[in-house]
Amino acid sequence: MVRIAVLAAALALAALPAAAQVRIGLMVSATGPTSAIGIPQKNTGDLLPRSLGGLAIEYVQLDDGGDTTRGVQNAKKLLQEHNIDALIGPSTTPIALAILDLVAEQKVPLMATVGTSSVVEPLDAKRRWVYKTTQNDDLIAAALIKHMTRSGVRSVGFVGFNDPYGENWLRVFGALAEKAGLKLAAVERYNRTDQSVTGQSLKLIAAKPDAVLVAGVGGPGVLPQITLRDQGYKGAIYQTHGVATDDFIRLGGAKVEGTVLAAGPMLVIDEIADANPVKQVAKRYIAAYEARFGQKPATFGANTWDAWIILERAIPAAAKLAKPGTEAFRTALRDAIEREREIVGCQGVFNMSPSNHNGMDERARVLVTVKDGRFRLLPE
């Protein structure tokens, strides 16, 4: 009788529905040339909660080393083998653009953590599945151009990655610069893995621009600036938010002093006003990161954290309509994200809509300079 009772209890337990589980993929470049971006994103993935209300959250994290082919393979594995409900990442623009078709075919929301606006613009049927947690290039470029014109800059040299990140920056910055009356004196390109940009730098200097804008990310974004200074260029140098990391200062040393960039407010969190709603959210994230890893995170990690903040609101709403692991759930999740308003993250405030899958405004940027070996806030 005891055995029968035990068997009956076991069968009853087996008949109970398993706890609903949401599976999230994480794509990072924790190794390779853009590891300065990928490492804080990987670490942040380790901090994300494993439950949300009555839902279990499982994460599957893969490293692509900054290689596009490997990134596409990882995306296929996450989408097809692990049947993920959402994807956070990747770390680089070329990989993000390479997987757009995959996420659209599998109908999985992608929370892109890259800078280039081309992953969400134009907002066609394919990009309807993509949201972005970093500032769009035009938002950052507008702040840089405002500083340039105020500082008397009339001509600008441009040197950027010979890939979608650099090309989108050239397109966006070039159009805004023309409207502001700035002349593009010279345009040069280089590869992320290049060890020298001497030729490009000499051509830029020969054009005699008042300032130079470098459109690179991570460690490779430092190379043109160091080379320009070594060759005697004395003009102002601007950078994009792709170098908003302490590694930029560590690698560039004295040669990056005076650099001007626009980036998320977390980069100078101690200098922004206490009334700024971003400040408390960012400080909680920084404290959690420091407690686990013993150092302050780069702003790139905050892009992953903000992706979770957005999903945290949308997942319960989607779960009311469909079961995780199904196309219906993923569609409901996509639609829930699109309806989110005034979501305060570490990098800004998000207001998504059917026509805007970035949702960030001027609250997501500050002007910054490098002074005495650290990033300091500049008045806009």
Contacts in CASP RR format, 6 or more apart in sequence:
PFRMAT RR
TARGET T0000
AUTHOR 0000-0000-0000
METHOD contacts of the structure
MODEL  1
MVRIAVLAAALALAALPAAAQVRIGLMVSATGPTSAIGIPQKNTGDLLPR
SLGGLAIEYVQLDDGGDTTRGVQNAKKLLQEHNIDALIGPSTTPIALAIL
DLVAEQKVPLMATVGTSSVVEPLDAKRRWVYKTTQNDDLIAAALIKHMTR
SGVRSVGFVGFNDPYGENWLRVFGALAEKAGLKLAAVERYNRTDQSVTGQ
SLKLIAAKPDAVLVAGVGGPGVLPQITLRDQGYKGAIYQTHGVATDDFIR
LGGAKVEGTVLAAGPMLVIDEIADANPVKQVAKRYIAAYEARFGQKPATF
GANTWDAWIILERAIPAAAKLAKPGTEAFRTALRDAIEREREIVGCQGVF
NMSPSNHNGMDERARVLVTVKDGRFRLLPE
19 54 0 8 1.000
19 55 0 8 1.000
19 56 0 8 1.000
20 54 0 8 1.000
20 55 0 8 1.000
20 56 0 8 1.000
20 319 0 8 1.000
20 323 0 8 1.000
20 324 0 8 1.000
21 55 0 8 1.000
21 56 0 8 1.000
21 57 0 8 1.000
21 58 0 8 1.000
21 324 0 8 1.000
22 52 0 8 1.000
22 55 0 8 1.000
22 56 0 8 1.000
22 57 0 8 1.000
22 58 0 8 1.000
22 85 0 8 1.000
22 86 0 8 1.000
22 315 0 8 1.000
22 319 0 8 1.000
22 324 0 8 1.000
22 325 0 8 1.000
23 58 0 8 1.000
23 59 0 8 1.000
23 60 0 8 1.000
23 82 0 8 1.000
23 83 0 8 1.000
23 84 0 8 1.000
23 85 0 8 1.000
23 324 0 8 1.000
23 325 0 8 1.000
24 48 0 8 1.000
24 57 0 8 1.000
24 58 0 8 1.000
24 59 0 8 1.000
24 60 0 8 1.000
24 84 0 8 1.000
24 85 0 8 1.000
24 86 0 8 1.000
24 87 0 8 1.000
24 88 0 8 1.000
24 311 0 8 1.000
25 59 0 8 1.000
25 60 0 8 1.000
25 61 0 8 1.000
25 62 0 8 1.000
25 78 0 8 1.000
25 82 0 8 1.000
25 84 0 8 1.000
25 86 0 8 1.000
25 87 0 8 1.000
25 88 0 8 1.000
26 41 0 8 1.000
26 42 0 8 1.000
26 45 0 8 1.000
26 59 0 8 1.000
26 60 0 8 1.000
26 61 0 8 1.000
26 62 0 8 1.000
26 87 0 8 1.000
26 88 0 8 1.000
26 89 0 8 1.000
26 304 0 8 1.000
27 61 0 8 1.000
27 62 0 8 1.000
27 64 0 8 1.000
27 71 0 8 1.000
27 74 0 8 1.000
27 75 0 8 1.000
27 78 0 8 1.000
27 87 0 8 1.000
27 88 0 8 1.000
27 89 0 8 1.000
27 90 0 8 1.000
27 91 0 8 1.000
27 95 0 8 1.000
28 38 0 8 1.000
28 39 0 8 1.000
28 41 0 8 1.000
28 42 0 8 1.000
28 61 0 8 1.000
28 62 0 8 1.000
28 63 0 8 1.000
28 64 0 8 1.000
28 89 0 8 1.000
28 90 0 8 1.000
28 91 0 8 1.000
29 35 0 8 1.000
29 37 0 8 1.000
29 38 0 8 1.000
29 63 0 8 1.000
29 64 0 8 1.000
29 65 0 8 1.000
29 66 0 8 1.000
29 90 0 8 1.000
29 91 0 8 1.000
29 92 0 8 1.000
29 95 0 8 1.000
30 38 0 8 1.000
30 39 0 8 1.000
30 41 0 8 1.000
30 42 0 8 1.000
30 63 0 8 1.000
30 65 0 8 1.000
30 91 0 8 1.000
31 63 0 8 1.000
31 65 0 8 1.000
31 66 0 8 1.000
32 65 0 8 1.000
32 66 0 8 1.000
33 66 0 8 1.000
33 192 0 8 1.000
33 193 0 8 1.000
33 218 0 8 1.000
33 219 0 8 1.000
33 220 0 8 1.000
34 65 0 8 1.000
34 66 0 8 1.000
34 91 0 8 1.000
34 92 0 8 1.000
34 192 0 8 1.000
34 217 0 8 1.000
34 218 0 8 1.000
34 219 0 8 1.000
34 220 0 8 1.000
35 65 0 8 1.000
36 218 0 8 1.000
36 219 0 8 1.000
36 245 0 8 1.000
36 247 0 8 1.000
36 298 0 8 1.000
36 300 0 8 1.000
37 91 0 8 1.000
37 92 0 8 1.000
37 217 0 8 1.000
37 218 0 8 1.000
37 242 0 8 1.000
37 245 0 8 1.000
37 298 0 8 1.000
37 300 0 8 1.000
38 91 0 8 1.000
38 300 0 8 1.000
38 301 0 8 1.000
40 289 0 8 1.000
40 297 0 8 1.000
40 298 0 8 1.000
40 300 0 8 1.000
40 301 0 8 1.000
40 304 0 8 1.000
41 89 0 8 1.000
41 91 0 8 1.000
41 113 0 8 1.000
41 300 0 8 1.000
41 301 0 8 1.000
41 303 0 8 1.000
41 304 0 8 1.000
42 61 0 8 1.000
42 63 0 8 1.000
43 289 0 8 1.000
43 292 0 8 1.000
43 293 0 8 1.000
43 297 0 8 1.000
43 301 0 8 1.000
44 289 0 8 1.000
44 297 0 8 1.000
44 301 0 8 1.000
44 302 0 8 1.000
44 304 0 8 1.000
44 305 0 8 1.000
45 59 0 8 1.000
45 61 0 8 1.000
45 88 0 8 1.000
45 304 0 8 1.000
46 292 0 8 1.000
47 288 0 8 1.000
47 289 0 8 1.000
47 292 0 8 1.000
47 305 0 8 1.000
48 57 0 8 1.000
48 59 0 8 1.000
48 305 0 8 1.000
48 308 0 8 1.000
49 57 0 8 1.000
49 308 0 8 1.000
50 56 0 8 1.000
50 57 0 8 1.000
50 58 0 8 1.000
50 59 0 8 1.000
51 57 0 8 1.000
52 312 0 8 1.000
52 315 0 8 1.000
52 316 0 8 1.000
53 316 0 8 1.000
55 315 0 8 1.000
55 316 0 8 1.000
55 319 0 8 1.000
55 324 0 8 1.000
60 78 0 8 1.000
60 82 0 8 1.000
60 84 0 8 1.000
62 71 0 8 1.000
62 74 0 8 1.000
62 77 0 8 1.000
62 78 0 8 1.000
63 74 0 8 1.000
64 70 0 8 1.000
64 71 0 8 1.000
64 74 0 8 1.000
64 90 0 8 1.000
64 91 0 8 1.000
64 95 0 8 1.000
66 91 0 8 1.000
66 92 0 8 1.000
66 95 0 8 1.000
68 92 0 8 1.000
68 94 0 8 1.000
68 95 0 8 1.000
68 98 0 8 1.000
71 90 0 8 1.000
71 95 0 8 1.000
71 98 0 8 1.000
71 99 0 8 1.000
72 95 0 8 1.000
72 98 0 8 1.000
72 99 0 8 1.000
72 102 0 8 1.000
75 87 0 8 1.000
75 90 0 8 1.000
75 99 0 8 1.000
75 102 0 8 1.000
75 103 0 8 1.000
76 102 0 8 1.000
78 84 0 8 1.000
78 87 0 8 1.000
79 87 0 8 1.000
79 102 0 8 1.000
79 103 0 8 1.000
79 106 0 8 1.000
79 108 0 8 1.000
80 106 0 8 1.000
83 325 0 8 1.000
84 108 0 8 1.000
85 108 0 8 1.000
85 109 0 8 1.000
85 324 0 8 1.000
85 325 0 8 1.000
85 329 0 8 1.000
85 330 0 8 1.000
85 333 0 8 1.000
86 108 0 8 1.000
86 109 0 8 1.000
86 110 0 8 1.000
86 111 0 8 1.000
86 311 0 8 1.000
86 330 0 8 1.000
86 333 0 8 1.000
87 103 0 8 1.000
87 108 0 8 1.000
87 109 0 8 1.000
87 110 0 8 1.000
87 111 0 8 1.000
88 111 0 8 1.000
88 113 0 8 1.000
88 304 0 8 1.000
88 307 0 8 1.000
88 308 0 8 1.000
88 311 0 8 1.000
89 96 0 8 1.000
89 110 0 8 1.000
89 111 0 8 1.000
89 112 0 8 1.000
89 113 0 8 1.000
89 114 0 8 1.000
89 304 0 8 1.000
89 307 0 8 1.000
90 96 0 8 1.000
90 99 0 8 1.000
90 112 0 8 1.000
90 113 0 8 1.000
90 114 0 8 1.000
91 113 0 8 1.000
91 114 0 8 1.000
91 300 0 8 1.000
92 114 0 8 1.000
92 165 0 8 1.000
92 217 0 8 1.000
93 114 0 8 1.000
93 115 0 8 1.000
93 116 0 8 1.000
93 118 0 8 1.000
93 119 0 8 1.000
93 163 0 8 1.000
93 164 0 8 1.000
93 165 0 8 1.000
93 168 0 8 1.000
94 163 0 8 1.000
94 164 0 8 1.000
94 165 0 8 1.000
96 110 0 8 1.000
96 112 0 8 1.000
96 114 0 8 1.000
96 116 0 8 1.000
96 119 0 8 1.000
97 116 0 8 1.000
97 118 0 8 1.000
97 119 0 8 1.000
97 164 0 8 1.000
99 110 0 8 1.000
100 110 0 8 1.000
100 119 0 8 1.000
100 126 0 8 1.000
100 127 0 8 1.000
100 130 0 8 1.000
101 126 0 8 1.000
103 109 0 8 1.000
103 110 0 8 1.000
103 129 0 8 1.000
103 130 0 8 1.000
104 125 0 8 1.000
104 126 0 8 1.000
104 127 0 8 1.000
104 128 0 8 1.000
104 129 0 8 1.000
107 129 0 8 1.000
107 327 0 8 1.000
107 330 0 8 1.000
107 331 0 8 1.000
107 334 0 8 1.000
108 129 0 8 1.000
108 330 0 8 1.000
109 129 0 8 1.000
109 130 0 8 1.000
109 131 0 8 1.000
109 330 0 8 1.000
109 333 0 8 1.000
109 334 0 8 1.000
109 337 0 8 1.000
110 129 0 8 1.000
110 130 0 8 1.000
110 131 0 8 1.000
111 131 0 8 1.000
111 132 0 8 1.000
111 133 0 8 1.000
111 307 0 8 1.000
111 310 0 8 1.000
111 311 0 8 1.000
112 119 0 8 1.000
112 120 0 8 1.000
112 130 0 8 1.000
112 131 0 8 1.000
112 132 0 8 1.000
112 133 0 8 1.000
112 134 0 8 1.000
113 132 0 8 1.000
113 133 0 8 1.000
113 134 0 8 1.000
113 300 0 8 1.000
113 301 0 8 1.000
113 303 0 8 1.000
113 304 0 8 1.000
113 307 0 8 1.000
114 132 0 8 1.000
114 134 0 8 1.000
114 165 0 8 1.000
115 132 0 8 1.000
115 134 0 8 1.000
115 135 0 8 1.000
115 136 0 8 1.000
115 137 0 8 1.000
115 165 0 8 1.000
115 241 0 8 1.000
115 242 0 8 1.000
116 137 0 8 1.000
116 164 0 8 1.000
116 165 0 8 1.000
116 166 0 8 1.000
116 168 0 8 1.000
116 169 0 8 1.000
117 132 0 8 1.000
117 136 0 8 1.000
117 137 0 8 1.000
117 138 0 8 1.000
117 168 0 8 1.000
117 172 0 8 1.000
117 358 0 8 1.000
118 164 0 8 1.000
118 168 0 8 1.000
119 127 0 8 1.000
119 130 0 8 1.000
119 132 0 8 1.000
120 127 0 8 1.000
120 130 0 8 1.000
120 131 0 8 1.000
120 132 0 8 1.000
120 136 0 8 1.000
120 357 0 8 1.000
120 358 0 8 1.000
121 127 0 8 1.000
121 136 0 8 1.000
123 354 0 8 1.000
123 355 0 8 1.000
123 356 0 8 1.000
123 357 0 8 1.000
127 357 0 8 1.000
128 334 0 8 1.000
128 357 0 8 1.000
129 334 0 8 1.000
130 357 0 8 1.000
131 307 0 8 1.000
131 310 0 8 1.000
131 337 0 8 1.000
131 352 0 8 1.000
131 357 0 8 1.000
131 358 0 8 1.000
132 357 0 8 1.000
132 358 0 8 1.000
133 303 0 8 1.000
133 304 0 8 1.000
133 306 0 8 1.000
133 307 0 8 1.000
133 310 0 8 1.000
133 347 0 8 1.000
133 350 0 8 1.000
134 241 0 8 1.000
134 303 0 8 1.000
134 347 0 8 1.000
135 241 0 8 1.000
135 262 0 8 1.000
135 263 0 8 1.000
135 264 0 8 1.000
135 347 0 8 1.000
135 358 0 8 1.000
135 360 0 8 1.000
135 364 0 8 1.000
135 365 0 8 1.000
136 358 0 8 1.000
136 360 0 8 1.000
137 168 0 8 1.000
137 169 0 8 1.000
137 172 0 8 1.000
137 173 0 8 1.000
137 240 0 8 1.000
138 172 0 8 1.000
138 176 0 8 1.000
139 262 0 8 1.000
139 360 0 8 1.000
139 361 0 8 1.000
139 362 0 8 1.000
139 364 0 8 1.000
139 365 0 8 1.000
140 240 0 8 1.000
140 241 0 8 1.000
140 261 0 8 1.000
140 262 0 8 1.000
140 263 0 8 1.000
140 365 0 8 1.000
141 169 0 8 1.000
141 172 0 8 1.000
141 173 0 8 1.000
141 176 0 8 1.000
142 176 0 8 1.000
143 262 0 8 1.000
143 365 0 8 1.000
143 367 0 8 1.000
143 380 0 8 1.000
144 173 0 8 1.000
144 213 0 8 1.000
144 238 0 8 1.000
144 260 0 8 1.000
144 261 0 8 1.000
144 262 0 8 1.000
145 173 0 8 1.000
145 176 0 8 1.000
145 177 0 8 1.000
145 180 0 8 1.000
145 182 0 8 1.000
146 380 0 8 1.000
147 238 0 8 1.000
147 260 0 8 1.000
147 367 0 8 1.000
147 378 0 8 1.000
147 380 0 8 1.000
148 156 0 8 1.000
148 180 0 8 1.000
148 182 0 8 1.000
148 211 0 8 1.000
148 236 0 8 1.000
148 238 0 8 1.000
149 180 0 8 1.000
149 181 0 8 1.000
149 182 0 8 1.000
151 236 0 8 1.000
152 210 0 8 1.000
153 182 0 8 1.000
153 210 0 8 1.000
153 211 0 8 1.000
153 236 0 8 1.000
154 181 0 8 1.000
154 182 0 8 1.000
154 183 0 8 1.000
154 210 0 8 1.000
155 182 0 8 1.000
155 183 0 8 1.000
155 184 0 8 1.000
155 185 0 8 1.000
155 207 0 8 1.000
155 208 0 8 1.000
155 209 0 8 1.000
155 210 0 8 1.000
155 211 0 8 1.000
156 177 0 8 1.000
156 182 0 8 1.000
156 183 0 8 1.000
156 184 0 8 1.000
156 185 0 8 1.000
156 209 0 8 1.000
156 210 0 8 1.000
156 211 0 8 1.000
156 212 0 8 1.000
156 213 0 8 1.000
157 184 0 8 1.000
157 185 0 8 1.000
157 186 0 8 1.000
157 187 0 8 1.000
157 188 0 8 1.000
157 204 0 8 1.000
157 207 0 8 1.000
157 209 0 8 1.000
157 211 0 8 1.000
157 212 0 8 1.000
157 213 0 8 1.000
158 170 0 8 1.000
158 173 0 8 1.000
158 174 0 8 1.000
158 184 0 8 1.000
158 186 0 8 1.000
158 187 0 8 1.000
158 188 0 8 1.000
158 212 0 8 1.000
158 213 0 8 1.000
158 215 0 8 1.000
159 187 0 8 1.000
159 188 0 8 1.000
159 189 0 8 1.000
159 190 0 8 1.000
159 197 0 8 1.000
159 200 0 8 1.000
159 201 0 8 1.000
159 204 0 8 1.000
159 212 0 8 1.000
159 213 0 8 1.000
159 214 0 8 1.000
159 215 0 8 1.000
159 224 0 8 1.000
160 166 0 8 1.000
160 169 0 8 1.000
160 170 0 8 1.000
160 188 0 8 1.000
160 189 0 8 1.000
160 190 0 8 1.000
160 214 0 8 1.000
160 215 0 8 1.000
160 216 0 8 1.000
160 224 0 8 1.000
161 167 0 8 1.000
161 189 0 8 1.000
161 190 0 8 1.000
161 191 0 8 1.000
161 192 0 8 1.000
161 215 0 8 1.000
161 216 0 8 1.000
161 217 0 8 1.000
161 220 0 8 1.000
162 189 0 8 1.000
162 190 0 8 1.000
162 191 0 8 1.000
163 191 0 8 1.000
163 192 0 8 1.000
165 215 0 8 1.000
165 216 0 8 1.000
165 217 0 8 1.000
166 189 0 8 1.000
166 215 0 8 1.000
166 216 0 8 1.000
169 213 0 8 1.000
169 215 0 8 1.000
169 216 0 8 1.000
169 240 0 8 1.000
170 187 0 8 1.000
170 215 0 8 1.000
173 213 0 8 1.000
173 215 0 8 1.000
174 184 0 8 1.000
177 183 0 8 1.000
177 184 0 8 1.000
178 184 0 8 1.000
185 204 0 8 1.000
185 207 0 8 1.000
185 208 0 8 1.000
185 209 0 8 1.000
186 203 0 8 1.000
186 204 0 8 1.000
186 206 0 8 1.000
186 207 0 8 1.000
186 209 0 8 1.000
188 197 0 8 1.000
188 200 0 8 1.000
188 201 0 8 1.000
188 203 0 8 1.000
188 204 0 8 1.000
189 200 0 8 1.000
190 197 0 8 1.000
190 200 0 8 1.000
190 223 0 8 1.000
190 224 0 8 1.000
192 220 0 8 1.000
193 220 0 8 1.000
194 220 0 8 1.000
194 223 0 8 1.000
196 223 0 8 1.000
196 227 0 8 1.000
197 223 0 8 1.000
197 224 0 8 1.000
197 227 0 8 1.000
198 227 0 8 1.000
198 231 0 8 1.000
200 224 0 8 1.000
201 224 0 8 1.000
201 227 0 8 1.000
201 228 0 8 1.000
201 231 0 8 1.000
201 233 0 8 1.000
202 231 0 8 1.000
204 212 0 8 1.000
204 228 0 8 1.000
204 233 0 8 1.000
205 228 0 8 1.000
205 231 0 8 1.000
205 232 0 8 1.000
205 233 0 8 1.000
209 235 0 8 1.000
210 235 0 8 1.000
210 236 0 8 1.000
211 235 0 8 1.000
211 236 0 8 1.000
211 237 0 8 1.000
211 238 0 8 1.000
212 224 0 8 1.000
212 228 0 8 1.000
212 233 0 8 1.000
212 235 0 8 1.000
212 236 0 8 1.000
212 237 0 8 1.000
212 238 0 8 1.000
213 237 0 8 1.000
213 238 0 8 1.000
213 239 0 8 1.000
213 240 0 8 1.000
214 221 0 8 1.000
214 224 0 8 1.000
214 225 0 8 1.000
214 237 0 8 1.000
214 238 0 8 1.000
214 239 0 8 1.000
214 240 0 8 1.000
214 243 0 8 1.000
215 240 0 8 1.000
216 239 0 8 1.000
216 240 0 8 1.000
216 242 0 8 1.000
216 243 0 8 1.000
217 240 0 8 1.000
217 242 0 8 1.000
217 243 0 8 1.000
218 242 0 8 1.000
218 243 0 8 1.000
218 245 0 8 1.000
218 247 0 8 1.000
218 248 0 8 1.000
219 243 0 8 1.000
219 247 0 8 1.000
219 248 0 8 1.000
219 251 0 8 1.000
221 239 0 8 1.000
221 242 0 8 1.000
221 243 0 8 1.000
221 248 0 8 1.000
222 243 0 8 1.000
222 248 0 8 1.000
222 251 0 8 1.000
222 252 0 8 1.000
222 256 0 8 1.000
225 237 0 8 1.000
225 239 0 8 1.000
225 252 0 8 1.000
225 255 0 8 1.000
225 256 0 8 1.000
225 259 0 8 1.000
226 252 0 8 1.000
226 255 0 8 1.000
226 256 0 8 1.000
228 237 0 8 1.000
229 255 0 8 1.000
230 255 0 8 1.000
236 258 0 8 1.000
236 260 0 8 1.000
237 256 0 8 1.000
237 258 0 8 1.000
237 259 0 8 1.000
237 260 0 8 1.000
238 259 0 8 1.000
238 260 0 8 1.000
238 261 0 8 1.000
239 248 0 8 1.000
239 259 0 8 1.000
239 260 0 8 1.000
239 261 0 8 1.000
240 261 0 8 1.000
241 261 0 8 1.000
241 262 0 8 1.000
241 263 0 8 1.000
241 264 0 8 1.000
241 299 0 8 1.000
241 365 0 8 1.000
242 263 0 8 1.000
243 261 0 8 1.000
244 261 0 8 1.000
244 263 0 8 1.000
244 264 0 8 1.000
244 267 0 8 1.000
244 298 0 8 1.000
244 299 0 8 1.000
244 300 0 8 1.000
244 368 0 8 1.000
244 375 0 8 1.000
245 298 0 8 1.000
245 299 0 8 1.000
245 300 0 8 1.000
246 296 0 8 1.000
246 298 0 8 1.000
247 298 0 8 1.000
248 256 0 8 1.000
248 370 0 8 1.000
249 256 0 8 1.000
249 370 0 8 1.000
249 373 0 8 1.000
249 374 0 8 1.000
249 375 0 8 1.000
253 373 0 8 1.000
256 370 0 8 1.000
257 370 0 8 1.000
257 371 0 8 1.000
257 372 0 8 1.000
257 373 0 8 1.000
258 369 0 8 1.000
258 370 0 8 1.000
258 371 0 8 1.000
259 369 0 8 1.000
259 370 0 8 1.000
260 367 0 8 1.000
260 368 0 8 1.000
260 369 0 8 1.000
260 378 0 8 1.000
261 367 0 8 1.000
261 368 0 8 1.000
261 369 0 8 1.000
262 365 0 8 1.000
262 366 0 8 1.000
262 367 0 8 1.000
262 368 0 8 1.000
263 299 0 8 1.000
263 365 0 8 1.000
263 366 0 8 1.000
263 368 0 8 1.000
263 375 0 8 1.000
264 299 0 8 1.000
264 347 0 8 1.000
264 348 0 8 1.000
264 364 0 8 1.000
264 365 0 8 1.000
264 366 0 8 1.000
265 272 0 8 1.000
265 276 0 8 1.000
265 278 0 8 1.000
265 279 0 8 1.000
265 282 0 8 1.000
265 347 0 8 1.000
265 348 0 8 1.000
265 363 0 8 1.000
265 364 0 8 1.000
265 365 0 8 1.000
265 366 0 8 1.000
266 278 0 8 1.000
266 282 0 8 1.000
266 285 0 8 1.000
266 286 0 8 1.000
266 299 0 8 1.000
266 302 0 8 1.000
266 346 0 8 1.000
266 347 0 8 1.000
267 299 0 8 1.000
267 366 0 8 1.000
267 368 0 8 1.000
267 375 0 8 1.000
268 366 0 8 1.000
268 368 0 8 1.000
268 375 0 8 1.000
268 376 0 8 1.000
268 377 0 8 1.000
269 279 0 8 1.000
269 282 0 8 1.000
269 283 0 8 1.000
269 286 0 8 1.000
271 376 0 8 1.000
271 377 0 8 1.000
272 278 0 8 1.000
272 279 0 8 1.000
272 366 0 8 1.000
272 377 0 8 1.000
273 279 0 8 1.000
276 363 0 8 1.000
277 344 0 8 1.000
277 349 0 8 1.000
278 344 0 8 1.000
278 345 0 8 1.000
278 346 0 8 1.000
278 347 0 8 1.000
278 348 0 8 1.000
278 349 0 8 1.000
278 363 0 8 1.000
281 309 0 8 1.000
281 344 0 8 1.000
281 345 0 8 1.000
281 346 0 8 1.000
282 302 0 8 1.000
282 345 0 8 1.000
282 346 0 8 1.000
282 347 0 8 1.000
285 297 0 8 1.000
285 302 0 8 1.000
285 305 0 8 1.000
285 346 0 8 1.000
286 296 0 8 1.000
286 297 0 8 1.000
289 295 0 8 1.000
289 296 0 8 1.000
289 297 0 8 1.000
289 301 0 8 1.000
290 296 0 8 1.000
290 297 0 8 1.000
299 346 0 8 1.000
299 347 0 8 1.000
302 345 0 8 1.000
302 346 0 8 1.000
302 347 0 8 1.000
303 347 0 8 1.000
305 345 0 8 1.000
305 346 0 8 1.000
306 345 0 8 1.000
306 346 0 8 1.000
306 347 0 8 1.000
306 348 0 8 1.000
306 350 0 8 1.000
309 343 0 8 1.000
309 344 0 8 1.000
309 345 0 8 1.000
310 337 0 8 1.000
310 340 0 8 1.000
310 343 0 8 1.000
310 350 0 8 1.000
310 352 0 8 1.000
311 333 0 8 1.000
311 337 0 8 1.000
313 336 0 8 1.000
313 340 0 8 1.000
313 343 0 8 1.000
314 333 0 8 1.000
314 336 0 8 1.000
314 337 0 8 1.000
314 340 0 8 1.000
315 333 0 8 1.000
315 336 0 8 1.000
317 332 0 8 1.000
317 336 0 8 1.000
318 329 0 8 1.000
318 330 0 8 1.000
318 332 0 8 1.000
318 333 0 8 1.000
318 335 0 8 1.000
318 336 0 8 1.000
319 329 0 8 1.000
321 328 0 8 1.000
321 329 0 8 1.000
321 332 0 8 1.000
322 328 0 8 1.000
322 329 0 8 1.000
322 331 0 8 1.000
322 332 0 8 1.000
323 329 0 8 1.000
337 352 0 8 1.000
338 352 0 8 1.000
338 353 0 8 1.000
338 354 0 8 1.000
338 357 0 8 1.000
339 352 0 8 1.000
340 350 0 8 1.000
340 351 0 8 1.000
340 352 0 8 1.000
341 351 0 8 1.000
341 352 0 8 1.000
342 349 0 8 1.000
342 350 0 8 1.000
342 351 0 8 1.000
343 349 0 8 1.000
343 350 0 8 1.000
343 351 0 8 1.000
343 352 0 8 1.000
344 350 0 8 1.000
347 360 0 8 1.000
347 364 0 8 1.000
348 360 0 8 1.000
348 363 0 8 1.000
348 364 0 8 1.000
349 360 0 8 1.000
349 361 0 8 1.000
349 363 0 8 1.000
349 364 0 8 1.000
350 358 0 8 1.000
350 359 0 8 1.000
350 360 0 8 1.000
351 359 0 8 1.000
351 361 0 8 1.000
352 358 0 8 1.000
352 359 0 8 1.000
353 359 0 8 1.000
366 377 0 8 1.000
366 378 0 8 1.000
366 380 0 8 1.000
367 377 0 8 1.000
367 378 0 8 1.000
367 379 0 8 1.000
367 380 0 8 1.000
368 375 0 8 1.000
368 376 0 8 1.000
368 377 0 8 1.000
368 378 0 8 1.000
369 375 0 8 1.000
369 376 0 8 1.000
369 378 0 8 1.000
370 376 0 8 1.000
END
